[in-house]
Amino acid sequence: MRVILNAIRSLLGPNSCILCVLACVSCWACNLEASQFDYNLAYRAEYSDNVARIPDDREGQSDLIHTVSTGFSYLQNTNTINARVVGNVAYDHYSQNTFENRTNYSLDAYGEAFIVQQTLSWVAADGYHMLQVDPLSPDIPTNREKSNAWATGPNAYLRFGTVDTVTLEGRYGRSWVENLDLDNDRYAFAARWAHRMSARSTLSLNYEYLDVDYENDDLNTDSLKYNYFLRTSIRDTRNELTVDLGRTRIEREGVEPYSDWLIRLTTSMQPTTASTAGFRYRQEYSDTGGELLGSATPTTPSMGSGMPSLGADVVVGEPFYTEEAILFYTSRGNVFPWTALLTYRDINYLTLPEDRLEKGVLVNVRYIYSSTVSFQLLSTYEILAYDQLMREDRDSNVGITLIYRMTPNLQAGLDIRRFGRRSTESDLDFTDDRFALTFMYGSRPVGR
């Protein structure tokens, strides 16, 4: 398998991006009837009275930020191809030159095309994001860098009767963060034996292997990860439950192996036709590249697309052990649709003295006054505790938006928002008040 993965690497080249593979797959899939493509175009003018988010005891600098953006989503699900791509591109122009004008990208993409139907397929996945490099510093443009993690390779499905399937997966991938020496090649292999217990439930045994090979061996240490776990999945038309239970192990040169429990639990349900509730818990070893690919690949159960996230990014050159819990509830009422989200994450690095504990809450409430006018209240509150640094930050974001639907596909929004931080390091407190006007056009009706 390693020979095959090296061949893939030589074909793609170390600096290639899997976007080209996904583009080819998408272009072919666009010709199929069972595909869906949506897009939006937006312009936003935003005034900030403290754009650099400097401490409150110093005078902040204001700026007017002009943003032009476009987003798109593509979905394809047939017997021969399964693909989903969600992307966004935004260009920010700072009128007072407080920061350099820049283009921001975001992409989560996954595609599987069958070469031999139900037997052999080729898979490509890509996670491209702007990461907050230093969670101790304010989230401003100079504290964000471009990052990308992609993986590609074959899947083989060996079917024994109607209830047993053995799946073999091989991947070559690459992960990098701009201006940081974290570039690495990633070789992965997985073997899964799934037994269908009924029309609604499946039991599987899983083995996963990951070899992370860093280019800069002086600053980073290569690692091997082994996962062994049992997975149980139960699904019906309105409810879903997936549980993984096993062990995870990290091996690094010159040190004793690290071993711990691997636990994943994901459940979602529809109490009514207009509401959805869900819970996710995970406890496992991960790394920066794995987190980037997490939202793009379906191997690990997810909460579903479109859910907002809280917490700071993890940008390090070593594995870490994370314990994470997410609880959410969404009501799609005709007058008061709302979403509530609670998060918890405990991150423990192998050697770095920057372990942190994150707790957060998000509330998003909308009042639909009429068919053309609505109001939205969005509030987030996060606590980031660094025990080894004896520091705690409390970040908040509170805003209200007036939304006016000019046409079914065009809407305007006027919002007022306050970002703030209160820290045990008193000279790091800041407040950033923002006022913005937004126009957005969508290929489908917007503002509903």
C-alpha positions in Angstrom: 0.0 0.0 0.0 2.9 2.4 0.8 4.2 1.9 -2.7 0.9 2.9 -4.2 0.7 6.0 -2.0 4.3 7.0 -3.0 3.2 6.6 -6.7 0.3 9.0 -6.0 2.7 11.4 -4.4 5.0 11.4 -7.4 2.1 12.0 -9.8 0.7 14.9 -7.8 3.9 16.5 -6.7 4.6 17.9 -3.2 3.1 21.3 -3.9 0.0 20.2 -5.7 -3.4 20.9 -4.4 -6.2 18.3 -4.6 -8.5 21.1 -5.8 -7.5 20.2 -9.4 -8.8 16.6 -8.8 -12.0 17.9 -7.2 -12.5 20.3 -10.1 -12.2 17.6 -12.6 -14.7 15.4 -10.7 -17.1 18.3 -10.3 -17.0 19.2 -13.9 -17.9 15.7 -14.9 -20.6 15.4 -12.2 -22.2 18.7 -13.3 -23.5 16.9 -16.4 -25.5 14.6 -14.2 -29.1 15.3 -13.4 -28.9 14.5 -9.7 -26.6 17.4 -8.9 -27.3 20.7 -7.1 -25.3 23.9 -7.4 -26.0 27.1 -5.4 -24.1 30.3 -5.2 -24.3 33.8 -3.6 -22.7 37.2 -4.2 -22.3 39.8 -1.5 -20.9 43.2 -0.8 -20.3 44.5 2.8 -19.2 47.9 4.1 -18.1 47.6 7.7 -16.9 50.3 10.1 -14.7 49.4 13.1 -13.7 51.8 15.9 -10.8 49.5 17.0 -9.9 47.5 13.9 -6.6 46.2 15.4 -8.3 45.4 18.7 -5.6 47.0 20.9 -6.1 47.2 24.7 -8.8 49.6 26.0 -6.3 51.8 27.8 -4.9 52.9 24.4 -6.7 54.8 21.6 -7.9 52.4 18.9 -7.7 53.1 15.2 -10.9 53.1 13.1 -11.3 51.9 9.6 -13.9 51.2 6.9 -13.6 47.7 5.4 -15.1 47.0 2.0 -15.6 43.2 1.4 -16.7 41.6 -1.9 -17.4 37.9 -1.6 -18.9 34.9 -3.3 -19.8 31.5 -1.9 -21.0 28.3 -3.5 -22.1 24.8 -2.6 -22.3 21.7 -4.8 -23.9 18.4 -4.0 -24.0 15.2 -6.0 -25.2 11.8 -4.8 -25.6 9.0 -7.3 -24.5 5.3 -7.6 -21.4 6.4 -9.4 -20.3 9.6 -7.6 -20.8 11.2 -4.2 -19.5 14.7 -3.9 -20.1 17.8 -1.8 -18.2 21.0 -2.0 -18.7 24.2 0.1 -16.5 27.2 -0.6 -16.1 30.9 -0.1 -13.8 33.7 -1.5 -13.8 37.2 0.0 -11.6 40.2 -0.8 -11.1 42.8 2.0 -10.1 46.4 1.3 -9.0 48.5 4.3 -9.7 52.2 3.5 -7.2 53.6 6.0 -4.6 50.9 5.3 -4.6 49.6 8.8 -4.0 46.2 7.3 -2.9 45.0 3.9 -5.8 44.3 1.5 -6.2 40.5 1.3 -8.2 37.7 -0.2 -9.6 35.1 2.2 -10.5 31.5 1.1 -12.5 28.7 2.6 -13.2 25.3 1.2 -14.5 22.0 2.5 -14.7 19.4 -0.3 -15.1 15.7 -0.6 -15.6 13.5 -3.6 -15.8 9.7 -4.3 -16.1 8.4 -7.9 -16.6 4.7 -8.5 -14.3 3.2 -11.1 -16.0 -0.2 -10.7 -19.5 0.2 -9.3 -19.8 -0.7 -5.6 -16.3 -2.3 -5.7 -13.5 0.2 -6.5 -13.5 4.0 -6.1 -11.2 7.0 -6.0 -11.6 9.5 -3.1 -10.4 13.1 -2.8 -10.9 15.5 0.1 -9.7 19.0 0.8 -9.9 21.5 3.8 -8.6 25.0 3.0 -9.1 27.7 5.7 -7.7 30.8 7.2 -6.4 29.8 10.6 -6.0 31.9 13.7 -2.3 31.2 14.5 -2.0 32.5 18.0 -5.2 32.1 20.2 -3.6 34.3 22.9 -3.6 37.3 20.5 -6.8 39.0 19.1 -8.3 37.6 16.0 -7.1 40.1 13.4 -5.8 39.7 9.9 -2.1 39.6 10.9 -3.0 36.7 13.2 -4.4 34.5 10.4 -2.6 32.4 7.9 -3.7 30.4 4.9 -3.7 26.6 5.5 -4.6 23.5 3.5 -4.9 19.8 4.1 -5.8 17.4 1.4 -5.8 13.7 0.9 -6.6 11.3 -2.0 -6.5 7.6 -2.8 -8.5 4.5 -3.5 -11.2 2.6 -1.7 -11.8 -1.1 -2.3 -15.1 -2.7 -1.2 -15.1 -6.5 -0.7 -18.7 -7.8 -0.2 -19.4 -11.2 1.4 -23.1 -11.9 1.0 -25.6 -9.2 1.7 -24.6 -8.2 5.2 -20.8 -8.2 5.4 -18.4 -5.7 3.7 -14.7 -5.3 4.1 -13.4 -1.8 3.1 -9.7 -1.1 2.4 -8.7 2.6 2.2 -5.3 4.1 1.1 -4.5 7.8 1.2 -1.7 10.1 0.4 -2.1 13.7 1.6 -0.3 16.9 2.5 -0.9 19.6 5.1 0.7 23.1 5.4 0.2 26.4 7.1 1.6 29.5 5.3 4.7 31.1 6.9 5.0 28.3 9.4 7.3 25.3 9.2 4.5 22.7 9.6 4.5 21.3 6.0 4.1 17.5 6.1 3.3 14.5 4.0 0.6 12.2 5.3 0.3 8.5 4.5 -2.9 6.7 5.7 -4.4 3.3 5.6 -7.6 1.9 7.0 -9.3 -1.5 7.1 -13.0 -1.8 8.1 -15.3 -4.8 8.5 -19.0 -3.8 8.6 -21.8 -6.2 9.5 -25.4 -5.1 8.8 -27.4 -6.3 11.8 -30.7 -4.9 10.4 -32.1 -2.5 7.9 -31.4 0.3 10.5 -28.2 -0.8 12.3 -24.6 -1.6 11.4 -21.7 -2.9 13.5 -18.1 -2.5 12.3 -14.5 -3.2 13.4 -12.0 -0.5 12.3 -8.3 -0.1 12.1 -6.7 3.2 11.1 -3.0 4.0 10.5 -1.5 7.5 9.9 2.1 8.4 9.2 2.9 12.1 9.5 6.3 13.0 7.9 7.4 16.7 8.5 9.7 18.4 6.1 11.5 20.3 8.9 12.7 17.6 11.2 14.6 20.1 13.3 11.5 21.9 14.5 9.0 19.0 14.3 9.0 15.3 15.1 7.4 12.7 12.8 4.7 10.6 14.3 2.7 7.4 13.8 -0.9 7.1 14.9 -2.9 3.8 15.3 -6.6 3.7 16.0 -8.5 0.5 16.8 -12.2 0.8 17.5 -15.7 -0.7 17.3 -18.4 1.3 15.7 -22.2 1.0 16.1 -24.6 2.9 13.8 -28.3 3.1 14.1 -30.4 5.3 11.7 -34.0 5.8 10.8 -35.8 8.6 9.0 -35.6 11.1 11.9 -32.9 9.9 14.3 -29.3 8.8 14.1 -26.8 7.4 16.6 -23.1 6.5 16.0 -20.8 5.3 18.7 -17.0 4.6 18.4 -15.2 2.9 21.2 -11.5 1.7 21.1 -7.9 2.7 21.7 -5.6 5.3 20.1 -1.8 5.3 20.1 0.9 7.8 19.1 4.5 6.8 18.5 7.3 9.3 18.1 11.0 8.7 17.8 13.0 8.9 21.0 10.1 8.8 23.5 7.7 6.3 25.0 4.4 5.7 23.0 1.3 7.6 24.1 -1.9 5.5 24.4 -5.4 6.4 25.5 -9.1 5.8 24.9 -10.7 6.6 21.6 -14.4 7.5 22.1 -16.7 9.2 19.6 -20.4 9.6 20.0 -22.7 11.4 17.6 -26.5 11.6 17.8 -29.1 13.7 16.1 -32.9 13.6 16.3 -35.9 15.5 15.2 -38.3 15.9 18.1 -40.7 17.6 15.7 -40.8 18.2 11.9 -39.6 21.8 12.7 -36.8 21.1 15.1 -33.5 19.3 15.3 -31.4 18.4 18.4 -27.9 16.8 18.5 -25.0 15.9 20.6 -21.4 15.1 19.8 -18.6 13.8 22.0 -15.1 12.8 21.1 -11.9 11.8 22.9 -8.9 11.0 20.7 -5.5 12.0 19.5 -5.4 14.5 16.6 -3.2 17.1 14.9 -3.5 20.3 12.8 -3.9 18.5 9.5 -6.4 16.1 10.9 -8.5 19.0 12.2 -8.4 20.7 8.9 -9.7 17.6 7.1 -12.3 16.8 9.8 -15.1 18.8 8.3 -14.4 17.6 4.7 -14.2 13.8 5.3 -17.1 11.6 6.3 -15.1 8.9 8.1 -15.6 10.6 11.4 -19.2 11.3 12.3 -20.1 15.0 12.2 -22.9 17.2 13.4 -24.0 18.1 9.9 -23.2 20.9 7.6 -24.1 24.5 8.4 -23.6 24.3 12.2 -21.6 27.2 13.6 -18.5 26.4 15.6 -16.8 28.0 18.6 -13.2 27.8 20.0 -9.8 28.8 18.7 -7.9 27.0 16.0 -5.1 24.6 16.9 -1.9 25.3 14.9 1.0 23.2 16.3 3.7 20.8 15.0 2.8 17.9 17.2 -0.2 15.6 18.0 -2.5 16.5 20.9 -5.2 14.7 22.9 -8.5 16.4 22.8 -11.8 15.9 24.6 -14.7 17.7 23.0 -18.5 17.9 23.5 -21.1 19.8 21.5 -24.8 20.1 22.2 -27.2 22.0 20.0 -30.9 22.6 19.4 -32.5 24.2 16.3 -36.1 25.3 15.9 -37.3 26.3 12.5 -40.4 28.2 13.5 -42.3 30.5 11.1 -42.0 33.5 13.4 -39.1 32.8 15.9 -36.6 30.4 14.4 -33.6 30.0 16.8 -30.5 27.9 17.5 -28.6 27.3 20.7 -25.2 25.7 20.9 -23.0 24.7 23.9 -19.4 23.6 23.5 -16.6 22.1 25.6 -13.1 21.3 24.5 -10.0 20.2 26.6 -6.8 20.2 24.6 -3.6 18.6 26.0 -0.4 18.8 24.0 2.3 16.1 24.2 5.1 18.5 25.1 4.0 22.1 24.6 3.1 24.0 27.8 0.0 25.6 26.3 -2.8 23.2 27.2 -6.2 24.9 27.2 -9.8 24.4 28.2 -12.5 26.0 26.1 -16.2 26.5 27.0 -18.6 28.4 24.8 -22.3 29.2 24.2 -24.0 30.5 21.1 -27.5 31.8 20.7 -29.0 32.8 17.4 -32.6 34.1 17.4 -34.5 35.5 14.5 -37.9 37.4 14.5 -39.7 37.3 11.2 -41.8 40.5 11.3 -43.2 40.1 7.8 -42.4 38.5 4.4 -39.8 41.2 3.8 -38.5 42.3 7.2 -36.8 40.3 10.0 -34.5 40.9 12.9 -31.7 38.6 14.0 -29.8 38.5 17.4 -26.5 36.6 17.5 -24.5 36.3 20.7 -21.5 34.2 21.5 -19.5 33.9 24.8 -16.3 31.8 25.2 -13.9 31.1 28.0 -10.4 30.0 27.2 -8.4 28.9 30.2 -4.6 28.2 30.1 -3.7 26.6 33.4 0.0 26.3 32.7 0.2 30.0 31.7 -2.1 31.0 34.6 -4.3 32.9 32.2 -8.0 33.0 31.3 -9.6 34.9 28.4 -13.4 35.6 28.1 -14.4 36.5 24.5 -17.8 37.8 23.6 -19.6 38.8 20.4 -23.1 40.4 20.6 -24.9 41.9 17.6 -28.3 42.6 16.1 -29.2 42.7 12.4 -32.1 44.2 10.5 -32.7 42.2 7.3 -34.8 43.5 4.4 -35.7 41.2 1.5 -35.7 43.5 -1.6 -36.5 40.6 -4.0 -36.8 36.8 -3.4 -33.1 36.5 -4.3 -31.7 39.8 -3.0 -31.5 41.1 0.6 -30.0 43.9 2.5 -28.8 43.8 6.1 -27.8 46.5 8.6 -26.1 45.3 11.8 -24.5 46.6 14.9 -22.0 44.3 16.7 -19.6 44.4 19.7 -16.6 42.2 20.0 -14.8 42.1 23.4 -12.2 40.3 25.5 -11.7 40.3 29.2 -8.6 38.6 30.4 -6.7 38.0 33.6 -3.9 39.8 31.9 -5.6 43.2 32.4 -3.6 45.0 29.7 -5.1 42.7 27.1 -8.8 43.7 27.5 -10.2 45.2 24.3 -13.6 46.3 22.8 -14.3 46.5 19.1 -17.6 48.1 18.0 -18.7 47.5 14.4 -21.5 48.8 12.1 -22.1 47.2 8.7 -24.3 47.3 5.7 -24.6 44.2 3.6 -26.1 43.3 0.2 -26.4 39.7 -0.8 -27.8 38.0 -3.9 -28.4 34.2 -4.0 -29.2 31.8 -6.7 -32.0 30.5 -4.5 -34.3 32.7 -2.4 -32.4 34.3 0.5 -33.5 35.5 4.0 -35.9 32.7 4.8 
